[in-house]
Amino acid sequence: MSDLPGENVRKYRRAKGWSQKGLAHRSDLSLATVRRLEQGLHIRMENLGAVARALGVDTSVLMAAGPPEPVSHDDTNRLNLRDLRIALTPAISLVSPAAPSGDEPSIAHLRRMTRDNSMLYFGGSYQSIAADLPGLVRAANSAVSYWDSGDEQSAALVARSEALQLAGRYLTQIRQYDLAHGAIRQAITDAQAAGNTLTAASGVGGMCWLLMRTGRFNEAEDIAVVTMDLVEPKIRGATPDEYATWGGLAMEAAAAAARNNRPDEAKELRKAAGTAGKAVGTTHKNLLRHWSRFGPVTVAIKELEDAMIIGDARSVVRKSAEEEALQPKTWERLGGPSSNDGNRYYLDLARAYVRTGDTTRAMDELARLSDESPEWFKHQSNAAITFEEIVKKRRTLTVQMRLVGAHLGVMA
């Protein structure tokens, strides 16, 4: 494989005997976009996916790691995440640390701390959770070190797994992927050591999301499907949490397959998620899982992502108006999605609006998300992309647009 995605695109295009114009026509992109893609400029995942579909290859085939960009010497996240980095990656020496002394840790209190911080995370309060996470991780580490065997140690391992999964979700959201990977990997290891398969499977769900965020679609789909086999609910007697865990993994696998130009596999996996959603009936809530909420509404929202991934914006707009599970009144009856899933749905809708020429409604959605979930919003690259597309279609910018652009960091 060549060094850069652009070179891979050029190689496969030439193997087909197509010109750049021919590839642009077959992938429904502009000639300028194909040229920039082959030059390695502004490579967006959706454009790479469109080219992969035209060429008849997995998106991952076109992806390769080029040389890394220099890291900015004044990267503020080095300081902002210092305490959390110390808690997650403590210094190691040849002398084992002394066992913690003092009062016996309270596992119930530790899990309450994780649950409270999960509420902050799913509510978009990133500043608060950033301040609390180092102490939470240190408390979890102390609990695991306090007991060396027995049920207490197993309970401590599960509690630490839940805390580390939360840390991994937060770090993935703010694009600190290497640190997130270490947290989630340890979370899965802890849950397995405690014999808690559902908690471990929840960690796998978080790992899938991280892998997709870093373009590792094949791996994300593979580990989700393998884990689904391990936690598949029994026909009778399965709990909502078991269905939610299995169905959540199906959603992650489907999302990876759809992004990797594997629509048939994505369709089958979406069916599996739908089966789990029907079995749950109404939204199942568990703040300590990667899928804080799972049910028919969540499945419908995630299914709509597939249409946006393949560039079918018209279907997104149409289905958002017609499908029962996507209507707020239905959410009142069945239970709505998590704030994160709901926000991503409305961001997809904004992208669909701008692609179908309705910049006013697209801007309305962006402005609302900026007001209601400001911390979540500013970390969304798709929000910045959508805003830039709106700006290109507008002659003048309103005060509201300038405020949103400044919040996203794309406008001074």
C-alpha positions in Angstrom: 0.0 0.0 0.0 1.3 3.5 -0.8 2.0 6.1 1.8 -1.0 8.4 1.4 -4.7 7.9 0.7 -4.4 10.3 -2.3 -1.8 8.1 -3.9 -4.1 5.0 -3.3 -7.0 6.8 -5.0 -4.8 7.6 -8.0 -3.5 4.0 -8.2 -7.0 2.4 -8.2 -8.4 5.1 -10.6 -5.6 4.4 -13.1 -6.1 0.6 -12.7 -9.8 1.2 -13.8 -8.6 3.3 -16.7 -10.5 6.3 -15.6 -9.6 9.9 -15.8 -10.0 12.2 -12.8 -13.2 13.6 -14.5 -14.5 10.0 -14.9 -13.9 9.3 -11.2 -15.6 12.5 -10.2 -18.7 11.7 -12.3 -18.9 8.1 -10.9 -18.5 9.2 -7.3 -20.8 12.3 -7.6 -18.0 14.7 -6.6 -16.6 17.7 -8.3 -13.5 17.4 -10.4 -11.8 19.9 -8.0 -12.6 17.6 -5.1 -11.1 14.6 -6.8 -8.0 16.6 -7.7 -7.6 17.8 -4.1 -8.2 14.3 -2.8 -5.4 12.8 -5.0 -3.1 15.7 -3.9 -3.7 14.8 -0.2 -5.5 18.1 0.5 -8.6 18.3 2.7 -9.3 14.6 2.7 -12.8 14.2 4.2 -14.0 10.7 5.2 -17.3 11.1 3.3 -15.5 12.0 0.1 -13.1 9.1 0.5 -16.1 6.9 1.1 -17.8 8.1 -2.1 -14.6 7.4 -4.1 -14.3 3.9 -2.5 -17.9 3.1 -3.6 -17.2 4.3 -7.1 -14.0 2.2 -7.2 -15.7 -0.8 -5.6 -13.3 -1.2 -2.7 -13.5 -0.9 1.1 -12.8 2.6 2.3 -10.1 1.2 4.5 -8.2 0.1 1.4 -7.7 3.7 0.4 -6.5 4.7 3.9 -2.9 4.7 4.9 -0.8 6.6 7.4 1.3 9.3 6.0 4.1 11.0 7.9 2.8 12.7 11.1 2.4 16.4 11.3 4.6 18.2 13.8 2.9 18.6 17.2 2.5 22.2 18.2 4.9 23.2 20.9 2.2 25.1 22.7 -0.5 22.4 22.6 -2.7 23.5 25.5 -4.2 20.0 26.0 -0.8 18.8 27.4 -1.4 21.0 30.4 -5.2 20.8 30.5 -5.1 17.0 30.7 -2.0 16.7 32.9 -3.8 15.5 36.0 -5.9 12.9 34.1 -2.8 11.7 32.2 -0.9 11.2 35.5 -3.9 9.2 36.9 -4.2 7.0 33.8 -0.5 6.6 33.1 1.3 6.6 36.5 5.1 6.5 36.7 6.5 3.0 36.9 9.7 1.9 38.7 11.3 -1.3 39.7 9.9 -0.9 43.2 6.3 -1.9 43.7 4.1 0.9 45.2 3.0 0.5 48.8 -0.4 -0.9 49.4 -2.9 1.8 50.3 -3.7 2.2 53.9 -6.5 3.9 55.8 -10.2 3.4 55.6 -11.8 0.6 53.5 -12.9 2.0 50.1 -16.6 2.2 49.4 -17.4 0.6 46.1 -21.0 2.0 46.3 -19.6 5.5 46.6 -17.1 4.9 43.8 -19.9 3.8 41.4 -22.0 6.8 42.5 -19.1 9.1 41.5 -18.9 7.4 38.1 -22.7 7.7 37.6 -22.7 11.4 38.6 -19.9 12.1 36.2 -21.6 10.1 33.5 -24.6 12.4 33.9 -22.2 15.4 33.4 -20.7 13.7 30.3 -24.0 12.9 28.7 -25.2 16.4 29.6 -22.3 17.9 27.8 -20.6 19.4 30.9 -17.1 18.7 29.8 -15.4 21.2 32.0 -16.9 19.7 35.1 -16.0 16.1 34.1 -12.5 17.1 33.2 -12.0 18.4 36.7 -13.5 15.4 38.4 -12.0 12.5 36.3 -8.5 12.5 37.8 -9.8 12.0 41.3 -12.3 9.4 40.1 -9.6 7.4 38.4 -7.3 7.6 41.4 -10.1 6.5 43.7 -10.8 3.5 41.4 -7.1 2.6 41.4 -6.9 2.7 45.2 -10.0 0.5 45.5 -8.5 -2.2 43.2 -5.2 -2.0 45.1 -6.8 -2.3 48.5 -8.2 -5.8 47.9 -6.1 -8.6 46.5 -8.8 -11.3 46.2 -12.4 -12.3 46.7 -15.7 -10.7 45.8 -14.5 -7.3 47.0 -11.7 -7.3 44.4 -14.1 -8.3 41.7 -16.4 -5.5 42.6 -13.6 -3.0 42.7 -12.4 -4.2 39.2 -15.9 -3.7 37.8 -16.1 -0.2 39.4 -12.8 0.7 37.9 -13.8 -0.6 34.5 -16.9 1.6 34.6 -14.8 4.7 35.6 -12.2 4.0 32.9 -14.9 3.5 30.2 -16.2 7.0 31.1 -12.7 8.4 30.9 -12.2 6.7 27.5 -15.5 8.1 26.2 -14.6 11.6 27.2 -11.1 11.4 25.8 -12.4 10.0 22.5 -14.9 12.8 22.3 -12.1 15.4 22.6 -9.9 13.5 20.2 -7.2 12.3 22.6 -7.2 8.9 21.0 -4.0 7.3 22.3 -4.9 8.1 25.9 -8.5 7.0 25.3 -7.2 3.6 23.9 -5.2 2.9 27.1 -8.2 3.7 29.3 -10.6 1.5 27.4 -8.2 -1.3 27.0 -7.7 -1.4 30.8 -11.4 -1.2 31.3 -12.0 -4.3 29.2 -9.2 -6.1 31.0 -10.6 -5.3 34.4 -14.2 -6.4 33.6 -12.9 -9.7 32.1 -10.8 -10.3 35.2 -13.9 -9.8 37.3 -15.9 -12.2 35.1 -18.4 -9.5 34.2 -19.0 -10.1 30.5 -21.6 -7.3 29.9 -19.4 -4.6 31.4 -16.5 -5.9 29.3 -18.7 -5.9 26.2 -19.7 -2.3 27.0 -16.0 -1.5 26.9 -15.7 -3.1 23.5 -18.5 -0.8 22.3 -16.4 2.2 23.4 -13.3 0.7 21.7 -15.4 0.3 18.4 -16.3 4.0 18.6 -12.6 4.9 19.1 -11.5 2.7 16.2 -14.1 4.3 13.9 -13.0 7.8 14.9 -9.5 6.8 13.8 -10.5 5.2 10.5 -10.0 1.6 11.7 -13.3 0.3 10.3 -12.3 -3.3 9.7 -11.2 -3.8 13.3 -14.2 -2.0 14.7 -16.6 -4.3 12.8 -14.7 -7.4 13.6 -14.5 -7.0 17.3 -18.1 -5.9 17.6 -19.3 -9.0 15.7 -17.1 -11.4 17.7 -18.4 -9.8 21.0 -22.0 -10.0 19.8 -21.6 -13.8 19.5 -20.4 -13.9 23.1 -23.2 -11.9 24.6 -26.1 -12.9 22.3 -29.3 -13.0 24.5 -31.2 -16.2 25.1 -34.6 -16.4 23.4 -36.3 -16.4 26.8 -35.4 -14.7 30.0 -32.9 -12.2 28.6 -32.8 -8.9 30.5 -33.1 -5.4 28.8 -29.4 -4.8 29.7 -28.4 -8.0 27.7 -30.5 -6.9 24.7 -29.1 -3.4 24.9 -25.5 -4.6 25.1 -26.0 -6.9 22.1 -28.0 -4.4 20.1 -25.5 -1.6 20.9 -22.7 -3.8 19.5 -24.7 -4.4 16.4 -25.1 -0.6 15.9 -21.4 -0.1 16.2 -20.6 -2.9 13.8 -23.2 -1.5 11.3 -21.7 2.0 11.6 -18.2 0.6 10.8 -19.5 -1.5 7.9 -21.4 1.5 6.4 -18.3 3.7 6.6 -16.2 1.0 5.1 -18.4 0.7 1.9 -20.0 -2.5 3.1 -23.7 -1.7 2.7 -25.0 -5.3 2.7 -23.2 -6.1 6.0 -24.4 -2.8 7.5 -28.0 -3.6 6.5 -28.0 -7.0 8.2 -26.4 -5.6 11.3 -29.0 -2.9 11.5 -31.7 -5.6 11.4 -30.0 -7.2 14.4 -30.0 -3.9 16.2 -33.7 -3.4 15.3 -34.5 -6.9 16.7 -32.9 -5.9 20.0 -34.7 -2.6 20.0 -38.1 -4.2 19.6 -37.2 -6.7 22.4 -36.4 -3.8 24.7 -39.6 -2.0 23.7 -39.0 1.3 25.4 -35.7 3.1 25.9 -33.5 1.2 28.4 -31.2 3.4 30.5 -27.9 2.5 32.0 -25.5 5.4 32.6 -22.6 3.1 33.3 -22.7 1.5 29.8 -21.3 2.9 26.6 -24.9 3.0 25.4 -26.4 5.0 28.1 -29.8 4.6 26.4 -30.9 1.9 23.9 -34.2 1.2 22.3 -36.2 1.6 19.1 -35.6 5.4 18.9 -31.8 4.9 19.2 -31.8 2.3 16.5 -33.8 4.6 14.1 -31.4 7.5 14.7 -28.3 5.4 14.1 -29.9 3.8 11.0 -30.4 7.3 9.5 -26.6 7.9 9.8 -26.1 5.3 7.0 -28.0 7.5 4.5 -25.8 10.5 5.5 -22.7 8.4 5.2 -23.4 7.5 1.6 -24.4 11.1 0.8 -28.2 10.5 0.5 -29.2 13.8 2.1 -32.7 13.7 0.6 -33.5 10.5 2.4 -32.3 11.9 5.7 -34.6 14.9 5.4 -37.6 12.8 4.2 -37.2 10.1 6.9 -36.8 12.7 9.6 -40.2 14.0 8.7 -41.9 10.7 8.1 -40.6 7.9 10.3 -42.5 7.6 13.6 -39.5 6.7 15.7 -37.8 10.0 14.8 -40.7 12.2 16.0 -40.4 14.0 19.4 -44.0 12.8 20.3 -42.8 9.2 19.9 -39.8 10.0 22.1 -42.3 11.0 24.8 -43.9 7.6 24.6 -40.9 5.3 24.0 -38.2 7.3 25.7 -35.8 9.6 23.8 -32.1 9.1 22.9 -29.2 10.1 25.0 -28.2 13.8 24.6 -25.1 12.7 22.6 -27.1 10.5 20.2 -29.8 13.2 19.9 -27.3 15.9 19.2 -25.6 13.8 16.5 -29.0 13.2 14.9 -29.7 16.9 14.7 -26.2 17.5 13.4 -26.8 15.0 10.6 -30.0 16.7 9.9 -28.3 20.0 9.6 -25.8 18.5 7.2 -28.7 17.1 5.2 -30.4 20.4 5.0 -27.4 22.2 3.7 -26.8 19.5 1.1 -30.4 19.9 -0.1 -30.1 23.6 -0.3 -32.0 24.7 2.8 -29.2 26.7 4.5 -31.7 28.5 6.8 -32.9 25.3 8.5 -29.3 24.0 8.6 -28.2 27.2 10.4 -31.1 27.0 12.8 -30.1 23.5 13.8 -26.4 24.5 14.3 -27.4 27.6 16.3 -29.6 25.5 18.6 -26.9 22.9 19.2 -24.4 25.6 19.9 -26.7 27.1 22.5 -28.0 23.9 24.1 -24.8 21.8 24.1 -21.9 24.3 23.7 -19.1 22.0 25.0 -20.2 19.0 22.9 -20.7 21.2 19.9 -17.3 22.8 19.6 -15.6 19.3 19.5 -17.6 18.2 16.4 -15.7 18.4 13.2 -18.9 17.8 11.2 -20.3 20.9 12.7 -17.4 23.0 11.4 -17.7 21.3 8.0 -21.4 22.0 7.8 -20.9 25.6 8.9 -18.3 26.2 6.2 -20.7 24.8 3.6 -23.4 27.2 4.7 -21.0 30.1 4.5 -20.1 29.2 0.9 -23.8 29.4 -0.1 -24.5 32.7 1.6 -23.6 36.2 0.4 -23.9 37.8 3.8 -23.4 36.5 7.3 -25.8 37.2 10.2 -24.6 38.0 13.7 -25.9 34.5 14.7 -23.7 32.9 12.1 -20.6 34.8 13.2 -21.2 33.7 16.8 -21.6 30.1 15.8 -18.5 30.3 13.6 -16.4 31.8 16.4 -17.6 29.1 18.8 -16.5 26.4 16.3 -13.1 28.2 15.9 -13.6 28.6 12.1 -14.1 32.4 12.2 -12.2 35.1 14.0 
